[in-house]
């Protein structure tokens, strides 16, 4: 009897694992397409003007990942959440309004407000914290009108954004520190640069498929000097190796063309 029970249990486990192995995760492109389909259905819905209140269940959304001030309005600033979108206050925090709710990602890694034109805001989706509860994003987004509308600017497969930095003298030049996939190796990680406002991107620093970049800073005195922080990690559902030998600090003195 015990042999029969063990055989049936083993068969059930193997069958279950084989089914689970066939379920591949959705790609960022599939998630973007699904969101577009949902919004199209919403526009046709009889209930589009009916207000709803969320009663749960909820995701873990208590982590604030970034706060950026408005460069000229002292009572206006922006707050980004790990799984709560992007919020703006114009009353020094007495009231907030969501400005990223209609996009196809609620998880944010970093935001950047253009100091030369605060109507331009960049959002890098996908939380940088590498917890089991950290959700991936769908790339980089940009608004030209203070958050009234948004454009998808690419880099969908970086999954998690470490930092976005805007060149202090040229708004078309933007750097992105990309962490990459949380649980698997991938090549879409490193430091990316655009020189045309996000129309095209160039990967200017790459270490390996398991090492991403979590932080980035530009010298305000000399914007050709850039520092980037590499982070090698191994995240599993049951274990987390927090730092590897490829972690370290990189420096460029020519705007990201070369690194040491």
C-alpha positions as CSV (number, residue, x, y, z in Angstrom):
1,X,0.0,0.0,0.0
2,X,2.8,2.4,0.9
3,X,4.5,1.7,-2.5
4,X,1.3,2.5,-4.4
5,X,0.9,5.7,-2.4
6,X,4.5,6.8,-3.0
7,X,4.1,6.0,-6.7
8,X,0.9,8.0,-7.0
9,X,2.4,10.9,-5.1
10,X,5.5,10.9,-7.3
11,X,3.4,10.8,-10.5
12,X,1.3,13.7,-9.3
13,X,4.3,15.8,-8.4
14,X,6.0,15.1,-11.8
15,X,2.8,15.8,-13.7
16,X,2.3,19.1,-11.8
17,X,5.9,20.2,-12.3
18,X,5.7,19.5,-16.0
19,X,2.5,21.6,-16.4
20,X,4.1,24.4,-14.4
21,X,7.2,24.3,-16.6
22,X,5.1,25.0,-19.7
23,X,3.8,28.3,-18.3
24,X,6.3,30.9,-19.5
25,X,6.0,34.4,-18.1
26,X,4.4,37.1,-20.2
27,X,6.8,39.5,-22.0
28,X,6.7,43.3,-21.6
29,X,5.3,43.6,-25.2
30,X,2.4,41.2,-24.2
31,X,1.7,43.2,-21.1
32,X,1.7,46.5,-23.1
33,X,-0.7,45.0,-25.7
34,X,-3.0,43.6,-22.9
35,X,-3.1,47.0,-21.3
36,X,-4.0,48.7,-24.6
37,X,-6.8,46.1,-25.1
38,X,-8.1,46.8,-21.6
39,X,-8.2,50.5,-22.2
40,X,-10.0,50.1,-25.5
41,X,-12.6,47.9,-23.8
42,X,-12.9,50.5,-21.0
43,X,-13.7,53.3,-23.5
44,X,-16.6,51.2,-24.8
45,X,-17.9,50.2,-21.4
46,X,-21.3,51.3,-20.1
47,X,-19.6,51.8,-16.7
48,X,-16.8,54.0,-17.8
49,X,-18.1,57.0,-15.8
50,X,-18.9,55.0,-12.7
51,X,-16.4,55.7,-9.9
52,X,-15.0,52.8,-8.0
53,X,-13.3,52.5,-4.6
54,X,-10.6,49.8,-4.2
55,X,-11.5,47.3,-1.4
56,X,-8.6,44.9,-2.0
57,X,-6.8,42.6,-2.1
58,X,-3.8,44.8,-2.4
59,X,-0.1,44.4,-3.4
60,X,2.7,45.5,-1.2
61,X,2.8,49.2,-2.0
62,X,4.2,50.9,1.1
63,X,7.7,51.6,-0.3
64,X,8.5,55.1,-1.5
65,X,11.3,54.8,-4.1
66,X,11.9,58.4,-5.1
67,X,10.8,62.0,-4.3
68,X,11.7,64.7,-6.8
69,X,11.1,68.5,-6.2
70,X,9.8,70.9,-8.8
71,X,12.8,73.2,-9.6
72,X,10.9,76.5,-9.4
73,X,7.7,75.8,-7.4
74,X,8.6,75.1,-3.7
75,X,5.3,73.6,-2.8
76,X,5.2,71.1,-5.7
77,X,7.0,67.8,-5.6
78,X,6.5,64.2,-7.0
79,X,6.4,60.9,-5.1
80,X,7.0,57.5,-6.7
81,X,6.0,54.3,-5.2
82,X,7.3,50.7,-5.6
83,X,3.8,49.5,-6.6
84,X,1.7,52.6,-6.2
85,X,2.4,54.7,-9.3
86,X,3.4,58.4,-9.4
87,X,1.8,61.2,-7.3
88,X,2.1,65.0,-7.5
89,X,1.3,67.6,-4.8
90,X,1.1,71.3,-5.3
91,X,0.2,72.0,-1.7
92,X,3.4,71.0,0.1
93,X,1.9,67.5,0.8
94,X,-1.5,68.5,2.0
95,X,-3.1,66.8,-1.0
96,X,-1.8,64.5,-3.7
97,X,-3.1,63.5,-7.2
98,X,-2.1,60.4,-9.2
99,X,-0.6,61.2,-12.6
100,X,0.5,57.8,-13.8
101,X,-2.6,55.6,-13.2
102,X,-3.6,55.0,-16.8
103,X,-0.3,53.6,-17.8
104,X,0.4,49.8,-18.1
105,X,2.8,49.6,-15.1
106,X,2.3,50.6,-11.4
107,X,5.7,49.6,-10.2
108,X,8.3,52.4,-10.4
109,X,12.1,52.3,-9.9
110,X,13.0,56.0,-10.4
111,X,11.8,59.3,-11.7
112,X,13.6,62.4,-13.0
113,X,12.2,65.9,-13.4
114,X,14.0,68.0,-16.0
115,X,15.6,71.0,-14.2
116,X,15.5,73.0,-17.5
117,X,11.8,72.3,-18.2
118,X,9.8,70.8,-15.3
119,X,7.0,69.8,-17.6
120,X,9.3,67.0,-18.8
121,X,9.3,64.1,-16.4
122,X,10.9,60.7,-17.0
123,X,9.6,57.5,-15.3
124,X,11.6,54.3,-15.1
125,X,9.2,51.4,-14.3
126,X,10.1,48.3,-12.3
127,X,11.2,48.6,-8.6
128,X,14.9,48.6,-7.9
129,X,14.6,46.8,-4.6
130,X,15.1,43.1,-5.3
131,X,12.6,41.6,-3.0
132,X,10.3,38.7,-3.8
133,X,7.5,41.3,-3.7
134,X,9.3,43.6,-6.2
135,X,7.3,43.8,-9.5
136,X,8.8,44.3,-12.9
137,X,8.0,47.2,-15.1
138,X,7.5,47.8,-18.9
139,X,10.3,50.2,-19.6
140,X,10.8,54.0,-19.7
141,X,8.0,56.6,-20.0
142,X,8.1,60.4,-20.6
143,X,5.7,63.3,-20.3
144,X,6.1,66.7,-21.9
145,X,3.1,68.3,-20.1
146,X,3.6,67.6,-16.4
147,X,1.9,64.2,-16.4
148,X,-1.3,64.9,-18.4
149,X,-0.2,62.4,-21.0
150,X,2.7,59.9,-21.4
151,X,4.8,58.4,-24.1
152,X,6.4,55.0,-24.0
153,X,10.1,55.5,-24.7
154,X,11.3,51.9,-25.0
155,X,13.7,49.7,-22.9
156,X,10.8,47.4,-22.1
157,X,13.0,44.3,-21.3
158,X,15.2,45.9,-18.6
159,X,12.3,45.0,-16.2
160,X,13.8,47.1,-13.2
161,X,15.1,50.7,-13.3
162,X,17.8,51.7,-10.9
163,X,18.2,55.3,-11.8
164,X,17.3,58.0,-14.5
165,X,19.6,61.0,-14.9
166,X,19.0,63.9,-17.2
167,X,22.0,65.8,-18.5
168,X,22.0,69.2,-16.7
169,X,22.8,71.2,-19.9
170,X,21.0,69.1,-22.6
171,X,17.5,67.7,-22.0
172,X,17.8,65.3,-25.0
173,X,20.6,63.4,-23.2
174,X,19.3,61.0,-20.6
175,X,21.1,58.1,-18.8
176,X,19.4,55.0,-17.4
177,X,20.8,52.5,-15.0
178,X,19.1,49.2,-15.7
179,X,19.0,46.3,-13.3
180,X,17.6,43.7,-15.7
181,X,15.5,40.7,-14.8
182,X,15.0,39.8,-11.2
183,X,15.2,36.0,-11.3
184,X,17.0,35.2,-14.5
185,X,20.0,36.4,-16.4
186,X,19.5,38.7,-19.4
187,X,21.5,41.0,-21.6
188,X,19.1,44.0,-21.3
189,X,20.9,45.5,-18.3
190,X,23.7,48.0,-17.8
191,X,23.8,51.7,-18.5
192,X,21.9,53.2,-21.5
193,X,22.1,56.6,-23.1
194,X,19.8,58.5,-25.4
195,X,20.9,61.7,-27.2
196,X,17.6,62.4,-29.0
197,X,15.1,62.6,-26.1
198,X,14.4,58.8,-26.0
199,X,13.8,58.1,-29.6
200,X,16.8,55.7,-29.7
201,X,19.0,54.2,-27.0
202,X,22.6,53.0,-26.8
203,X,24.0,50.6,-24.3
204,X,27.2,52.3,-23.1
205,X,28.2,50.0,-20.2
206,X,27.6,46.3,-19.7
207,X,29.3,43.9,-17.3
208,X,27.5,40.5,-17.7
209,X,24.0,39.0,-18.0
210,X,23.9,38.7,-14.2
211,X,25.1,42.1,-13.2
212,X,22.9,45.2,-13.5
213,X,23.3,48.8,-12.5
214,X,21.4,50.2,-9.5
215,X,22.6,53.9,-9.3
216,X,24.0,56.6,-11.5
217,X,25.2,60.2,-10.8
218,X,26.5,63.1,-13.0
219,X,28.9,65.7,-11.7
220,X,27.1,69.1,-11.6
221,X,30.4,70.9,-12.2
222,X,31.4,68.7,-15.2
223,X,28.6,66.6,-16.7
224,X,31.1,64.5,-18.7
225,X,32.0,62.9,-15.4
226,X,29.6,60.1,-14.5
227,X,29.7,57.4,-11.8
228,X,27.7,54.2,-12.1
229,X,27.1,51.5,-9.4
230,X,27.1,47.9,-10.6
231,X,25.2,45.2,-8.6
232,X,25.7,41.5,-9.1
233,X,23.0,39.5,-7.3
234,X,21.3,36.2,-7.5
235,X,17.6,36.3,-6.5
236,X,15.7,33.1,-6.1
237,X,12.3,32.5,-4.5
238,X,14.1,30.6,-1.7
239,X,17.4,32.4,-1.5
240,X,19.1,35.7,-2.2
241,X,22.8,36.2,-2.8
242,X,23.0,40.0,-2.3
243,X,26.4,40.8,-3.8
244,X,28.8,39.2,-6.2
245,X,32.4,39.9,-7.3
246,X,31.2,41.9,-10.3
247,X,29.6,44.6,-8.1
248,X,31.5,47.9,-8.0
249,X,31.8,51.5,-9.0
250,X,32.5,52.6,-12.6
251,X,33.6,56.1,-13.8
252,X,33.5,57.9,-17.1
253,X,35.1,61.2,-17.9
254,X,33.8,61.5,-21.5
255,X,30.0,61.4,-21.0
256,X,29.8,57.6,-21.0
257,X,31.8,56.8,-24.1
258,X,34.4,54.9,-22.1
259,X,34.5,53.6,-18.5
260,X,37.1,52.5,-15.9
